[in-house]
């Protein structure tokens, strides 16, 4: 019955209900994040990966790199014209960084990370965005403890020390 009913409707007439109202499939598709929003997250996650690894928090580095790769999966679905490039970047640059994280090898990590920075320039150039360049911030993000988990202690005002 449902299949027959759906067959009679165009996809733009199919609606999803939430406690806040209804949305058509077309409206849901329209609000998916664009590459600019996804790449903002990718840059933030790349930075957090670097500083977590540098601080010796390898699990946090792996977590952020995994979240970055998840953002790539979203981008491949919502912006399929970038899928091949994202897959290639993952294989050529992110997987070697993952290996260095797995091995807890700072020297290899730093070398692979730098390759990833250069690789992002290649793909931005290829896609017509030579004005976009990822630059690792000189200071680590201050909203996360990036050192080894066993070194974390809350200070009297809840600031982290260690």
C-alpha positions in Angstrom: 0.0 0.0 0.0 2.7 2.5 1.0 4.8 1.7 -2.2 1.7 2.3 -4.3 0.9 5.5 -2.5 4.6 6.7 -2.9 4.5 5.7 -6.5 1.7 8.2 -7.1 3.6 11.1 -5.4 6.5 13.0 -6.7 9.5 13.1 -4.4 8.8 16.8 -3.8 5.5 15.8 -2.3 6.9 13.3 0.2 7.0 14.9 3.6 8.9 14.1 6.8 7.2 15.1 10.0 8.9 16.5 13.1 7.5 18.0 16.3 8.1 21.3 14.7 6.3 20.8 11.4 6.7 19.0 8.0 9.4 19.2 5.4 9.5 17.9 1.9 12.3 15.7 0.7 13.4 18.6 -1.6 13.5 21.0 1.4 15.6 18.5 3.4 18.0 18.2 0.5 18.2 21.9 0.2 19.4 22.4 3.8 22.3 19.9 3.5 25.7 21.5 4.3 27.7 22.9 1.4 31.4 22.4 0.9 32.3 25.7 2.6 30.6 24.5 5.9 32.0 21.0 5.6 35.5 22.3 4.8 35.4 24.6 7.8 34.8 21.5 10.0 37.6 19.7 8.1 40.1 22.5 8.8 39.2 22.6 12.5 39.4 18.8 12.8 42.8 18.8 11.0 44.1 21.4 13.4 42.8 19.4 16.4 44.3 16.2 15.0 47.7 17.9 14.8 47.8 19.4 18.3 46.3 16.3 19.9 49.1 14.2 18.4 51.7 16.8 19.3 50.4 16.7 22.9 50.6 12.9 23.0 46.9 12.4 23.1 46.9 9.8 20.3 43.3 8.7 20.9 42.0 12.2 20.6 44.1 12.7 17.4 42.5 9.5 16.0 39.1 10.7 17.0 39.4 14.1 15.2 40.9 12.5 12.1 38.0 10.0 12.1 35.5 12.9 12.4 37.2 14.7 9.5 36.8 11.5 7.4 33.1 11.4 8.4 32.8 15.0 7.1 34.3 13.8 3.9 31.6 11.0 3.7 28.9 13.6 4.1 30.5 15.8 1.4 30.7 12.8 -1.0 27.0 12.3 -0.5 25.8 15.9 -0.6 28.3 17.1 -3.2 29.0 14.1 -5.4 31.1 16.0 -7.9 33.9 16.1 -5.3 33.7 12.4 -4.3 36.6 11.2 -6.4 38.9 13.9 -5.1 37.9 13.4 -1.5 38.4 9.6 -1.9 41.9 10.2 -3.4 42.8 12.7 -0.7 41.7 10.3 2.0 43.8 7.5 0.5 46.9 9.5 -0.3 47.0 11.8 2.7 44.7 10.9 5.6 45.3 7.2 5.8 49.1 7.7 6.1 48.4 10.1 9.0 46.2 7.5 10.6 49.0 5.0 10.4 51.4 7.4 12.1 48.7 7.9 14.8 48.2 4.2 15.2 52.0 3.8 15.5 52.2 6.8 17.9 55.1 8.0 15.7 55.4 11.8 16.0 58.1 12.1 13.4 56.1 10.2 10.8 52.9 12.0 11.8 54.5 15.4 11.3 55.9 14.4 7.9 52.5 13.0 6.7 50.6 16.0 8.1 52.8 18.4 6.1 52.2 16.3 3.0 48.4 16.7 3.7 48.8 20.4 3.9 50.5 20.5 0.5 48.0 18.0 -0.9 45.1 20.3 0.1 46.7 23.0 -2.0 46.8 20.7 -5.0 43.0 19.9 -4.7 42.1 23.5 -4.0 44.0 24.5 -7.2 42.4 21.7 -9.2 38.9 22.8 -8.3 39.6 26.5 -9.0 40.1 27.7 -5.4 43.8 28.8 -5.4 42.9 31.5 -2.9 42.1 28.8 -0.2 45.0 27.6 1.8 45.0 25.7 5.0 47.5 27.1 7.5 48.1 25.4 10.8 47.4 27.9 13.6 50.5 28.8 15.7 48.5 28.1 18.9 46.5 25.0 19.7 42.8 25.2 20.2 42.2 26.2 23.8 38.8 24.5 24.3 40.2 21.0 24.6 42.8 19.3 26.7 45.2 18.0 24.1 47.8 16.2 26.3 47.8 12.6 27.4 44.6 11.7 29.2 46.4 10.6 32.3 48.0 14.1 32.6 44.6 15.9 32.8 43.6 17.6 36.1 41.0 20.2 36.7 42.2 23.3 38.4 40.2 25.1 41.2 38.2 27.2 38.7 37.8 24.2 36.4 40.6 25.2 34.1 42.8 22.4 33.0 46.4 22.0 34.1 49.0 19.6 33.1 
